[in-house]
Amino acid sequence: MSTLDAVTGAFSYTGRFVAPRLLARGRTVRTLTNHPDPKSPLAAQVEVVPLDFAQPARLVEGLHGVDTLYNTYWVRSNHGAASFDAAVRNTGVLIDAAREAGVRRLVHVSIANPDKSDLPYYRGKAELEQRVRESGLSYAIIRPTLLFGHGDVLINNISWFIRHLPVFGIPGDGQYRLQPVFVEDYADRIVSAGSSTENLTVDVAGPEIFTFEGLVRMLRDAMARRTVLVRVPPAVALAGAMLVGVAVRDMALTGAEVRGLMAELLISHQPSTCPTRLSDWAGEHREELGVRWSSELGRHYR
């Protein structure tokens, strides 16, 4: 059996936690990426090939000899040339290339509750889950809730608002729930799924469920800030986030993300499988929470 695994985006967020775990298991790692990072600690440890959806033959070549493909590729929103429709098409090309290259197993990152919303993000994820199941490959579909830890986007940037602004607007009544999961627990589950031989669809969620307002209060208290929390109409909260986005040259929050939060799509209906509590982690990392803005556009487009 081959000891070569492939990870899409090993220099991006999820991939940079998955690749070191594979290396620690004695695996050889190849990353398919359009954003090579020679300054990354991983740069000297992984093979780098292009993630070129326009040339399927190159994808097949890049996946030759690979035992397991860990696919973390997706887009957060429609931005420039990136769109959910394009991401669905691109992932389909990648799945076909994996099958043609003889990849044994596909570990595919999805999202919790993809079939419970008609939002384009979730609709695309649900469509791709079906593509994975019909691919003929051995597969694991991993459904995370809301990631936190080490430069994540949402939790870190909520903390940035709390740290840098005197007032934080809570969209709506703030009583909708979410269930954060630590990125390192999540990466452990992804790699573990690659070692299995059975077809799996599993949620990956942390042990705590917060209301959104409770989450913001917890982060504020962990950082010992005095930021005033005010409930505002969702449109007002979104407008404020968009203004901040202009200031930091990034997307702070989208309308679809607000609707997803308020629809409680970021919780799991399965037993929690990850031990790390955000409330504990936030207290231990209070000095780093929200100090720097985590730029989604900077991570993927600059």
C-alpha positions, 0 to 999 in steps of 0.5 A, a space after each residue: 500500500 502506498 504511503 503517499 497522501 495528498 492534501 488540498 491546501 496544506 498551506 491554508 487553514 485546515 490543511 496546515 493542521 492535517 499535513 503535520 499529523 500525516 507526516 508524524 504518522 510517517 506518511 509522505 505528503 503532497 499538497 495540491 495548491 494554488 498558493 504555495 508558501 515557501 516561508 511555511 514550516 511545511 514547505 520543506 516537508 511536503 511535495 507541491 503540485 498545482 491545483 489546476 482545475 482547468 487541466 484535469 490531466 495535470 490533476 490526475 498526474 498530481 494524484 498518481 500514487 496517492 493512497 488517500 486524498 484529504 480534500 479541504 477545498 471550498 470557498 467562503 462566499 462568491 467573490 471575484 472569480 470564485 463562486 459556490 457554483 464554480 467550487 462545486 464544478 471544480 470539486 467534481 473535477 477533482 473527484 473524477 481525477 482522484 478516481 482516474 488516478 487510482 486514489 484508494 480513499 477520499 476524506 472530504 470536508 463538508 459542513 454540519 447540516 448541509 441538507 437543512 438549508 437552501 443557502 448556496 453554501 450549504 446547497 453546494 456542500 450537500 451536492 458534493 456529498 452526493 458526488 462523493 458517495 457516488 464516486 466509487 471511492 472509499 470515502 469519509 465525509 467530515 462535517 464540522 460545526 464552527 472552527 476555533 483556534 490559532 487564527 480562525 476567522 469567526 471566533 478570532 474576528 468576533 474577539 477582534 471586534 470586542 478588543 478594539 471597539 467599544 460596542 458590539 452589535 448582537 444580530 437579533 435576539 442573540 439566542 440562536 445556538 452554535 457549537 464550536 470545535 477546536 481546529 486541532 481536534 478537528 484535524 485529528 478526526 480528519 486524519 483518523 477518518 483516513 485510516 478507516 476503511 468504511 464509508 463514513 459521514 460524521 459530524 465533528 463538534 466540540 463539547 459546548 453549545 452556546 447561544 450567540 450572545 452567550 458566546 460573545 459574553 464569554 469571549 468578552 469576559 475571557 479577555 477582561 474587556 468592557 465592550 457593551 453588547 447591544 442587540 440590533 436588527 440583523 441588517 444593522 449588524 451586517 451593515 456595521 460588519 461591512 463597514 469594518 470589512 472595508 476598513 480592514 480590506 476583508 469580508 467581515 461577515 456576509 448576509 448568508 452567514 448571518 442567516 446560517 447562524 440564526 438558523 442554528 446550522 452550526 450545531 451538531 445533532 450527534 454526540 460530541 466527539 472532540 474534547 477541547 472546550 472553547 471556554 477553557 481555551 479562550 481563558 488560556 489564550 486571552 492574550 492572543 484572542 483578537 489581537 490581529 484580524 484574520 483576513 479571509 481575502 488575505 489567506 486566499 487571494 493575496 
